[in-house]
Amino acid sequence: MPSLTMLDTITQAARNAGALLRDQPRPAPASSMAAFQATFEAVEAPAATLLATSLAAVRPGVAWAAEMDTFLPPTGERWIVDVLDGAVQYLQDLPHWCVTITLVRDRRAIATVLHNPLLGETYAAAIGFGARRNGLPLSPSTKTDLRHALIATSQPPFAGTQPDAVDQAGRSLSALLPAVSAVRNLGPTSWQIADTAAGRLDGFWEYGRDDANLIGAALIASEAGAAVTDLNGRPWQTGSDSFLTAAPALHSQLLALLGAGNRPVQAQMA
């Protein structure tokens, strides 16, 4: 199992990579997908090299999983690393981005770190050690009334390849908007889930498969004491096609509303 020393080493690796990304000249926004990809690769490469060296010292021989189409073998360890989580925001000169590093064993996150160098904040969690931001323990919101809740959402990368998830997202948003204080998308999926674990947000949901962005953040949420399921109320796991985390007192209320919003219109009218 992970140790606090290992978590500290991963944290320092994330901070070093974040400082490199923060301090390098910010490129101009790309005007095409090809230009975006080329710019992203040029920006990411030095920090990726730095992280590869640092993480190899933590777990020699453990491979990195592919970032977008994550393959996780049923047994063994993998690193899930997003050197620039929130690349779109970074390249648009917005502050909503972070470095994310997760160590997975047997398709289960055992340690994770998220670092935003612009905020100077680091979320970290490991199984059995709880979840912290800048060393201080996290706990989710204590709100009980959805009318006062701030809820966040996001979509998987290349959401158009998951049309059912896009359709479900639209219906669920329509169901939720009248019932809560506000709904926002505040940047990287992972950071929004961590902010839910810390009580800054009261809940977060997403439709579609998005293992790479969800697996580490789900560990932060569960270690902090937030409820973590799919939108059928089952425990979330890799391969799930939906995700919900929320303050314990709000989770069942959100599950009921999002489930209603996810039913096709003809079924609701029947």
N, C-alpha and C positions, 0 to 999 in steps of 0.2 A: 504494500500500500504506500501511497505518497507520504513524504515527510515534510515538515515545515521548512527544513533546509532546502529540499528540492523546490518547494513552492517559492521560496525566496530567490533561488537561482533563476527560475522561470520569470519571476517578476522583474529581476534586474535585466534579463535579456529583452523583455518587452519594453522596458524603459529606455534601454540603449537604442533599440530600433526606432522607437517613437521619437527620440531626440534627433536622430538622423533624418527622419522624415520631416520633422518640424523645421529643422534648420536649413534644409536644402532649398534652393530657389524654387518658388512655386511656378509651375508652367502655366502658360495661357490655356484657357478652356479649349477643348478640342471641338472641331466643327463637323466631324464625321466619326463613325464607329471605328474605322481603321485608324484614324488619328488618335482617338481615345485609347485604343488598345496599345498603340506604339508609345504614347506618352506614359500610360500606366506602367508598362513594362520597364521603361527607362527609370521611372521614379522608384519603383518597387525593388529593382534588382539589388542595389547596394544594401538595403535593409534586410532583404531576404538572405543574402550571403552572410551578413552578420548574425542573423538568427540561426541559420543552419549550423554555423560553428558553435554557437552557444548551446543549442539544444543537443547537439551530438555529444557534448560533454556530460549532459544530464542523463541521456539514455543512448549510449553508443549503439549504432546499428538500427535504431528505430526509424522507419521511413515516414515521410510526409504523405498524408492522403491528398488526393487531388482536391483543389479548393472548391470548385463549383459542383462537380459530379463525384461526390465523395464515395469511394469504395472502402468499406470497412470489413475486413475479414471477420469471421465469427469468433476467432480466437486470436490472441496476441495483441501487441500494442501498435498504435499509430499516433503520430502527431497530426492534429488538424490545426493548421496555421493560416490565418488571414493577415498577411503583413500589413495590408492597408484596408481594413474593414470600413467601408464607407468611401470607396475610391471616388465615386461620383461627386460626393460632397467635397472631398479633398481637392479634386481637380477644378471644382467650381469656387474654390477659396471660401468654403463654408467650414465651420469648426466641428461638425458632427462626424468624426471619424476616430478610429482607434486601432491599436494592434491587438489581435486576439490569438491566444495560444492555448490549445487544449490537448492534454494527453489522454488518449482513449485506450482502454483495455477491454477486450472481449465485447466491443461495441458499446461500452459504457464509459462516460467521462469520469476520470478519477482526480484530475486536477485541471484548473483553468485559470487564466489571467487575462484581463482586458485592461488596456492602458490608453488613456487619452492624454497626450503630452500638452495639449493646449489648455485643458482644464487642470492639469496636474493631478489627475485622479487615476487610481488603480483599483479595480475590482479583482479579488482573488478568492478562490474556494478550492477545497479538496475534501474528498469523502471523509467524514468523521471529524473534520477540523472547522466546520462552519464556513461562513462567507463574510468577507470584510471589504471595506473600502478604505484605502490608506491606513490599514491596520485596525480599524474600528469595526466591531461587529455590526452586521446588518439585521434589520427586521422589517417586514412588510408593513404596509398601511394598516391602521386599525379602523378604517372607515367601515360603516355598516349600511350606508344608504347610497345606492347607485346614483341618485340625483346629484350627489356632491362629488362624484368620482371623475377623475381624469384617466381616460383609457387610451392606450396607444395600439397601433397596428402597423403592419408592413406586408410586403409580398416577397416571395422567393425570387432569386435572380432569374432574369429571363422569364418573367411570369407568363408571357404569351405561350410558352411551351406547355403550360398547365392550364388549359382553358376552363376546366371545371373549377379550379381554385379561384380563378378570376371571377367567375360567375358567383361562386359562394361568397367571395369577399364583398361583392357589391350588395348582395341581398342582406348579409349580416350587418353591413354598415348602415343600411336603411333601417334595420330593426333596432340598432343600438343608439343611433344619434338622438332620438327623442327621449331616451331613458337616462342619459348621463349628462354630466356637466359639459364635457368636451371630449372629442376624439382627435388625436394627433398622430402624425408620423414624424418622429424626431431623429431620424438618422438610422444608424446601424441597428439591425434587429437585436444583435447581442447586447448592445448598450442599453436599449430600451427594456429588455428583460431584466438586466442588472439593476436598472433604475426602479423597476417594479419590486425587485427583491429588497431595495433600500427604502421603499415607501415614497419615493418621489413621484412615481406613477402608481395608480391603483390596480391596473391590470393591463395585459397585453394579449392580443390574439393574432393568429395568422392561419390562413388556409394554404395548402400545398406542401409538398415535401421540400424540406430545407435543412437537412441534417447538419451541414457544416456550420450554419449560422446559429442553430438552436442547441446543439448538444452541450457545449460548454456553458452557455448562459443558463440552460435548464438546471445545471448543477448548482450554479450560484443561487438561483431562485429556491431550489429545494433545500439547500443547506441553510438558507436564511429563514425558512419556515413558510414560504409562499406555497400555495397549492399549484401543482403542475400536472396537467392532463392534456389529452387531445380534446377535440370538441364533441366527442361522444362520451366524455367523462372517464375514459380509460387512462391509466398511467401513460404519459408520453414516452416513446422510445424511438430509436432510429427506424426510419421507414414509415413513421406515422404521417398521415396526410393532412394533419391540422395540429394546432398548438394553442393552449390557453394557460396563462399563469396569472394569478391574482391574489389580492389579500384574502385570507381564509374566509372572512365573513361575506365577501362579495363573489367568490368563485361560483357558487351554485346559482346565484342570480344571473351572472353573466352567461353561464352555461345554458340556462333556460332561454335567455333572450337570443343568444347567438344560434342556438339550435332552431328556434322559431324562424330566425332570419335566414337560415340555411335551407328551409323547405321550399321547394318550387312554388311559384305563385299559384298554380292551379290546385296544389295540395292545400294551401292555406285557405282557398276560396271554397273548397269542397264542404 
